[in-house]
């Protein structure tokens, strides 16, 4: 920015109060720009997805973009967990939230399933590739199961532990004792009611999906569904802002603050009543 137009400026002695006021104004301006950018991006996305609408006489007309905060009837999020260092996917699911029927549907899919000759594990973290490819994974799962995925949330085991730590332990009543010693993880749990630590809960999700059979996938989905039912509570929604910030800043995702704002009221409302969480098996597109 230009400091002046023609000639020198007179020297001015600024007080501490003036400096504070100027600093406040700068931060307000920066904050306003950020909010404007977020809102503009959301509107642009909405227009791109809904370029035209039909009027009452059947003619196409340019859509009137209104509320950025308008919820979709259905929103599907790909939710996955990976090993911390190798980023290898160890469980994979997608969760559909229906805002009209006020319910969630959890579907787990086998990580070893293939799309165009590659497993989901290989698609997300290709060999000899330093980074990860979440967009490729979303596309593969979407086309494999003919499901539109709106957002993705991928957490490492380390981040998962922090997230669960903020929400509180997962409570379960085990019907049988679990004593599993695998190649890369072990899980030993006693029979009966208990509260799983974040570490054991992550392992428990993995354990339930071992084998990739429909039975295993359904049981794995039931665990995630039960977790959602437990944790979408009034208590957790009261600290929802902090939980959202911690999770979004630490995980790999394309979820925005605008998304959170859209659905915060909905989540708060359903946290006050019995949760309707269902499971389903994946259906391969024909």
SVG drawing of the C-alpha trace seen along z (x, -y; Angstrom):
<svg xmlns="http://www.w3.org/2000/svg" viewBox="-46 -18 56 83">
<polyline fill="none" stroke="black" stroke-width="0.4" points="0.0,0.0 1.2,-3.6 2.2,-5.5 1.3,-8.9 0.5,-11.1 3.0,-13.9 5.4,-15.4 6.3,-14.4 4.0,-13.5 4.0,-15.4 5.5,-13.5 2.9,-12.2 3.5,-10.8 1.3,-7.8 0.2,-6.8 0.0,-3.3 -3.8,-3.5 -3.7,-4.5 -1.4,-1.6 -3.7,0.8 -6.7,-0.6 -4.8,-0.4 -3.8,3.2 -7.4,4.1 -8.6,2.6 -5.9,4.6 -7.1,7.8 -10.7,7.0 -9.9,6.4 -7.9,9.6 -10.7,11.6 -13.3,10.0 -11.2,10.9 -11.0,14.6 -14.7,14.8 -15.4,13.3 -13.1,15.7 -14.8,18.7 -18.3,17.6 -17.3,16.8 -15.7,20.2 -18.8,21.9 -21.1,19.9 -18.9,20.7 -19.0,24.5 -22.8,24.3 -23.2,22.6 -20.9,25.1 -22.9,28.0 -26.3,26.3 -25.8,24.1 -29.4,23.8 -32.9,24.4 -36.3,24.6 -38.9,22.0 -42.6,22.8 -43.2,22.6 -40.6,25.2 -38.0,22.7 -34.4,22.9 -33.3,19.9 -30.1,18.9 -30.3,20.1 -30.5,17.6 -27.7,18.4 -29.0,17.9 -28.0,19.4 -24.5,20.8 -25.8,22.4 -28.4,24.5 -28.0,28.2 -28.1,31.0 -30.7,33.7 -27.9,36.2 -24.2,35.8 -21.8,38.7 -18.3,38.6 -15.6,41.1 -14.1,42.0 -10.8,44.0 -8.0,44.9 -4.4,45.4 -1.1,46.5 0.7,43.4 4.0,43.8 3.3,45.8 -0.2,44.2 -1.4,47.6 -5.2,47.8 -6.4,50.2 -10.1,49.5 -12.3,47.8 -16.0,46.7 -18.4,44.1 -21.1,42.5 -24.2,41.0 -26.1,38.4 -29.7,37.9 -30.9,34.6 -34.6,35.2 -35.0,38.6 -32.4,37.6 -30.4,40.7 -26.9,42.0 -26.0,45.0 -22.5,46.5 -21.0,48.7 -17.6,50.4 -15.7,51.6 -12.7,53.9 -9.4,52.1 -8.2,54.9 -11.0,54.3 -9.7,53.4 -10.5,50.6 -8.9,50.7 -6.4,53.3 -5.3,51.6 -6.4,52.0 -7.8,49.1 -4.6,49.2 -2.5,48.8 -4.7,46.1 -4.4,44.0 -0.7,44.5 1.0,45.6 4.3,47.3 7.3,45.0 5.1,42.0 6.0,39.8 2.5,38.3 -1.1,39.7 -3.9,39.3 -7.2,38.9 -9.0,37.6 -8.1,40.7 -9.3,42.9 -12.6,41.0 -13.1,41.4 -12.3,45.1 -14.8,45.8 -17.4,43.6 -17.2,45.5 -16.8,48.9 -20.0,48.6 -21.8,46.0 -22.1,43.6 -21.5,39.9 -19.0,38.9 -19.1,35.3 -16.3,35.1 -13.4,37.2 -11.8,37.5 -8.7,39.7 -7.0,40.1 -3.8,41.7 -3.8,43.9 -1.9,41.2 -4.5,38.5 -7.4,41.0 -6.1,41.4 -6.2,37.7 -9.7,37.4 -11.1,40.2 -9.4,38.8 -11.3,35.5 -14.6,37.4 -14.2,39.8 -13.7,43.6 -15.8,46.0 -18.1,48.1 -18.8,51.7 -20.1,54.9 -18.1,57.8 -19.8,61.1 -16.6,63.0 -12.9,62.4 -10.6,61.3 -7.1,62.5 -5.6,61.6 -1.9,61.6 -1.5,60.5 1.5,59.5 1.3,55.7 -1.0,55.4 -2.3,57.3 -5.6,56.9 -6.4,58.4 -9.8,57.6 -11.7,59.2 -15.3,60.4 -17.9,58.0 -18.6,54.2 -15.6,51.9 -14.3,48.6 -11.9,48.9 -8.9,46.6 -8.4,44.8 -5.6,47.2 -7.7,50.3 -10.7,48.8 -8.6,48.2 -7.4,51.8 -10.9,53.1 -12.2,51.5 -9.4,53.1 -10.0,56.5 -13.8,56.5 -13.0,56.0 -10.4,58.7 -11.3,61.2 -13.2,58.7 -16.3,60.9 -19.7,59.4 -20.1,60.6 -16.9,58.9 -17.7,55.7 -21.2,55.5 -19.7,56.1 -17.1,53.4 -19.9,51.0 -21.9,51.7 -18.9,50.7 -18.6,47.3 -22.4,46.8 -22.5,47.5 -19.6,45.1 -21.5,42.4 -24.6,43.1 -22.6,42.7 -20.6,39.7 -23.2,37.4 -24.2,36.3 -25.3,33.0 -22.1,33.0 -19.8,33.4 -21.8,30.9 -21.2,28.3 -17.5,28.5 -18.1,29.1 -16.1,26.1 -12.9,27.3 -13.3,30.9 -13.9,29.8 -10.9,27.6 -8.6,30.2 -9.7,32.9 -9.8,30.8 -6.4,29.2 -4.8,32.6 -6.3,34.9 -6.4,35.2 -9.7,33.9 -11.6,31.5 -14.1,30.4 -14.5,26.6 -15.7,24.4 -18.7,23.6 -19.6,27.3 -19.4,27.3 -21.6,24.2 -24.2,25.7 -24.7,28.9 -23.9,27.8 -27.5,27.0 -28.7,30.3 -26.1,32.3 -27.0,30.3 -30.7,31.1 -30.3,34.8 -27.9,35.1 -30.9,34.3 -32.9,37.4 -32.2,41.1 -29.8,41.4 -31.0,43.3 -27.8,45.0 -28.0,47.9 -25.5,50.0 -25.5,51.4 -23.3,53.6 -21.5,52.1 -23.0,52.9 -20.6,53.0 -21.8,50.9 -22.9,53.0"/>
</svg>
